[in-house]
């Protein structure tokens, strides 16, 4: 006897439609709720200060794993990250920060 569960044939276009609708809903709800339940003029200053730093924290969370896994030797990525932090701290443009890290790592790879 075959005890495997029966598979119900769902047309492909409906299967993808449910996935897309679910993703749209999950994306829309966090964006809609603050607009509905919060008056933008009544947000405390300390909350605004936290929200201003969220993009930087998210960017750091996206970049840091890449720094550690860019090369077999994790120090290679750490050196590039440190160079980028120092150049950015000095007030350089984003392009200058990226190019300086690339140039330093390129010279390092030529020397090693």
C-alpha positions in Angstrom: 0.0 0.0 0.0 1.1 3.5 -0.8 0.9 5.7 2.3 2.3 8.9 0.8 0.0 11.9 1.1 -1.9 12.9 -1.9 -0.6 15.9 -3.7 -3.2 18.5 -4.8 -2.3 20.1 -8.1 -2.3 23.9 -7.7 -1.8 25.8 -10.8 1.6 27.5 -10.9 0.2 31.0 -11.4 -1.9 30.7 -8.2 1.0 29.3 -6.2 3.2 32.3 -7.1 0.4 34.7 -6.6 -0.1 33.7 -3.0 3.7 34.0 -2.4 3.8 37.4 -4.0 0.7 38.6 -2.1 2.1 37.3 1.2 5.4 39.1 0.7 3.6 42.3 -0.2 1.5 42.1 2.9 4.5 41.4 5.2 6.3 44.3 3.6 3.4 46.7 3.7 2.3 46.2 7.3 5.4 47.5 9.1 5.4 50.6 6.9 1.7 51.3 7.3 1.3 50.8 11.1 3.5 53.7 12.2 1.6 56.0 9.8 -1.8 54.9 11.2 -1.0 54.8 14.9 1.5 57.6 15.3 1.2 61.3 14.8 4.5 62.4 13.3 4.6 65.7 15.2 4.3 63.9 18.5 7.2 61.6 18.2 9.7 62.3 21.1 13.1 63.6 20.2 14.9 60.5 21.6 12.9 58.2 19.3 13.7 60.4 16.3 17.4 60.2 17.3 17.2 56.3 17.4 15.4 56.2 14.0 18.0 58.4 12.4 20.6 55.8 13.2 18.7 52.8 11.9 20.1 53.0 8.3 23.7 53.1 9.5 23.1 50.0 11.8 21.4 48.1 8.9 24.2 49.0 6.6 26.8 47.8 9.1 24.9 44.5 9.6 24.9 44.0 5.8 28.6 44.9 5.3 30.3 43.3 8.3 29.7 39.6 7.3 31.1 40.4 3.8 34.2 41.9 5.3 34.9 38.7 7.2 34.3 36.4 4.2 35.8 38.4 1.3 39.0 36.3 1.3 40.3 33.1 2.8 42.3 35.1 5.3 39.8 37.2 7.3 42.5 39.8 8.1 42.4 40.7 4.4 38.9 42.0 4.7 39.5 43.5 8.2 42.3 45.6 6.8 40.1 46.9 4.0 37.3 47.6 6.5 39.7 49.5 8.8 41.0 51.6 5.9 37.5 52.4 4.9 36.6 53.4 8.4 39.6 55.7 8.8 39.1 57.3 5.4 35.4 57.8 6.1 36.2 59.3 9.5 38.5 61.8 7.8 35.4 63.0 5.9 36.1 61.6 2.4 33.4 61.1 -0.2 31.9 57.6 -0.4 33.7 56.9 -3.8 37.0 57.9 -2.2 36.4 55.5 0.7 35.7 52.6 -1.5 38.5 53.3 -4.0 41.0 53.7 -1.1 40.1 50.4 0.3 40.4 48.7 -3.0 43.7 50.3 -3.8 45.2 49.4 -0.4 44.0 45.7 -0.7 45.3 45.6 -4.3 48.7 46.8 -3.2 48.6 44.3 -0.3 47.8 41.4 -2.6 50.7 42.4 -4.9 53.1 42.5 -2.0 52.1 39.2 -0.5 
